[in-house]
Amino acid sequence: MTNRSNRVAVAGVGFSEVGRRLPHPDDELVRQAITAAMADGGMAPADIDGIATMGGNAMAMGQLLGIVPLDYFYSSTLLGPAFVEPAIMAISAVASGLCHTCVAVRLIRQFGGANRPPEPERARGPMRVAGDNQFSAPFGAGAAGATIGGFQMQRHMHQYGTTYEQFAANAVTARSHAALHPEAIFRDPLTVDDYLASRFVSEPLRLLDCDYPVDSAAAVIFTTPERAADRPHKPVLVEAYALSAIRDFDMSLIEDFTWNAPAHCAEALWSRTDLSPSDVDTAQLYDGFSVITFQWLEALGFCGRGEAGPFIAEGNTRLGGRLPLNTDGGACNFGRRHGANFCIEAVRQLRGEAGARQVPGAEVAVWTNAVGCFAGAVLLTAG
Amino acid sequence: MFDDLDPEALYPPLPEPSELTRFFWEGVADRRLLILRCEACGFYVHWPRHVCPRCLSTSLGPAEVSGQATLVTWTFPSQPFDPYYQARVPYALAVVELVEQPGLRMVTDLVDYDKGALRIGLPLRATFREVAPRVVLPLFAPLPGA
């Protein structure tokens, strides 16, 4: 069977439960997410013949849920642009005809920092670090808040004059969107002063610049436009997609801390469509750290290079503004779903199902993942 | 390497050198900064790799560099993972660019700096510090008068 049009549609989306340190095993989160996506798409396991995942193993997921045989399976190494990586593998597998219906999964659990289980106190002596990390860990690198968030935010502020108040405006805007989303975790109003009072995680990076670690899984079912027709929801079409890796995956060694993989990725994305930035009705731009969103706004051409701070502070990214941004509240308020939330939010906006946070008449949405060494972006349109 | 440790002292995460990386840490122990360099085209390769990405030669060897560098970016981590740095927060984690070659970068810590004077391009020089008993790391300090 071939996919004659090479076009791809979204047929179903779903989340598992979300929470801090959920007691469920990984398989249960995966079951919940894929089951929810199948229910959303009016599908059964027999309708799916491909699985692409970041987190866990695609073949094992197929066996777990009776999605066998698989005509396509992809399990990420984890060193890539989060949900957009398995999503683009799924999209390209459907576009090529390798399979006809592929579910993309992001399973993610809390890790790191204060949430690590306590280690036996120095029972084994100092930590020993092999491989490339021997050139960074001895200096106290390691936390992504420092080597991605801190390094890039510092550079953006010094290079462009971006201010804490502009980062605050972004946090306040995101929270105002979360307040309109019944599934968001943090929904209470946030002020600029609240942001400025939040503690430094890695100065200049503050707590409210960071995503909120949670346990969850998310699933999105990609299929052919023909198979997406006559489903419970209006189909959403994939217009263009791009992946980019610009160097080895160590984020502290990127050549340009404010203009890197997203810039390359955005150029590729726009080269594959007749649409342009001015056609986009809503943008869902990755925000593992807030400065990543700033870089995507610039890379995609929604504002000039270095102008994301003023662009946000002027209100352009609010609901009702020129480019409603991260309308689910973003990872700071909706939880660290690693971009799966932004794919799902873009789909909901294009279906017209976003409730109080609906962007009126939304027909074109872009969602993105990651920064630095690697990135991915997908442009979606209402079917 | 890094075997003669004081059981009572707190140490940062310590390198576990391989055949490919041992020269770097032996150089540091001698207070010299050695970077792998392509013997065919002269390109410096850090972090160490078996192949030169510019000319694909596999003949590379350690070469001493000046220790002169400029500041690329920096941050003050408050929540490091390990106890040594937890006891030293906030410290100045930095990326520096060695003057020998555009884009030749290292991760390091800054010392002897004036926080308010840190800026992109600030001239720096390597300084070798015993950060824990018998463990030396290459750190960087602003050039006097910079």
Chai-1 contact restraints between the chains, C-beta under 6 A:
chainA,res_idxA,chainB,res_idxB,connection_type,confidence,min_distance_angstrom,max_distance_angstrom,comment,restraint_id
A,G113,B,Q79,contact,1.0,0.0,6.0,A-B,restraint_1
A,P126,B,Y11,contact,1.0,0.0,6.0,A-B,restraint_2
A,P126,B,L14,contact,1.0,0.0,6.0,A-B,restraint_3
A,M127,B,P13,contact,1.0,0.0,6.0,A-B,restraint_4
A,R128,B,L14,contact,1.0,0.0,6.0,A-B,restraint_5
A,R128,B,E16,contact,1.0,0.0,6.0,A-B,restraint_6
A,V129,B,P13,contact,1.0,0.0,6.0,A-B,restraint_7
A,A130,B,E16,contact,1.0,0.0,6.0,A-B,restraint_8
A,D132,B,W47,contact,1.0,0.0,6.0,A-B,restraint_9
A,Q134,B,P15,contact,1.0,0.0,6.0,A-B,restraint_10
A,F135,B,W47,contact,1.0,0.0,6.0,A-B,restraint_11
A,S136,B,V107,contact,1.0,0.0,6.0,A-B,restraint_12
A,A137,B,P13,contact,1.0,0.0,6.0,A-B,restraint_13
A,P138,B,P12,contact,1.0,0.0,6.0,A-B,restraint_14
A,P138,B,P13,contact,1.0,0.0,6.0,A-B,restraint_15
A,P138,B,P15,contact,1.0,0.0,6.0,A-B,restraint_16
A,P138,B,L137,contact,1.0,0.0,6.0,A-B,restraint_17
A,F139,B,V107,contact,1.0,0.0,6.0,A-B,restraint_18
A,F139,B,T108,contact,1.0,0.0,6.0,A-B,restraint_19
A,F139,B,D109,contact,1.0,0.0,6.0,A-B,restraint_20
A,G140,B,P80,contact,1.0,0.0,6.0,A-B,restraint_21
A,G140,B,Y85,contact,1.0,0.0,6.0,A-B,restraint_22
A,G140,B,Y91,contact,1.0,0.0,6.0,A-B,restraint_23
A,G140,B,L93,contact,1.0,0.0,6.0,A-B,restraint_24
A,A141,B,L93,contact,1.0,0.0,6.0,A-B,restraint_25
A,A141,B,V107,contact,1.0,0.0,6.0,A-B,restraint_26
A,G142,B,F81,contact,1.0,0.0,6.0,A-B,restraint_27
A,A143,B,P77,contact,1.0,0.0,6.0,A-B,restraint_28
A,A146,B,T75,contact,1.0,0.0,6.0,A-B,restraint_29
A,A146,B,P77,contact,1.0,0.0,6.0,A-B,restraint_30
A,A146,B,L93,contact,1.0,0.0,6.0,A-B,restraint_31
A,G150,B,T75,contact,1.0,0.0,6.0,A-B,restraint_32
A,F151,B,T73,contact,1.0,0.0,6.0,A-B,restraint_33
A,F151,B,T75,contact,1.0,0.0,6.0,A-B,restraint_34
A,Q154,B,T73,contact,1.0,0.0,6.0,A-B,restraint_35
A,Q154,B,W74,contact,1.0,0.0,6.0,A-B,restraint_36
A,Q154,B,T75,contact,1.0,0.0,6.0,A-B,restraint_37
A,R155,B,T73,contact,1.0,0.0,6.0,A-B,restraint_38
A,H158,B,I120,contact,1.0,0.0,6.0,A-B,restraint_39
A,F200,B,S78,contact,1.0,0.0,6.0,A-B,restraint_40
A,V201,B,S78,contact,1.0,0.0,6.0,A-B,restraint_41
A,V201,B,Q79,contact,1.0,0.0,6.0,A-B,restraint_42
A,S202,B,T75,contact,1.0,0.0,6.0,A-B,restraint_43
A,S202,B,P77,contact,1.0,0.0,6.0,A-B,restraint_44
A,E203,B,F76,contact,1.0,0.0,6.0,A-B,restraint_45
A,S252,B,V95,contact,1.0,0.0,6.0,A-B,restraint_46
A,S252,B,V107,contact,1.0,0.0,6.0,A-B,restraint_47
A,L253,B,R105,contact,1.0,0.0,6.0,A-B,restraint_48
A,E255,B,G103,contact,1.0,0.0,6.0,A-B,restraint_49
A,F257,B,T73,contact,1.0,0.0,6.0,A-B,restraint_50
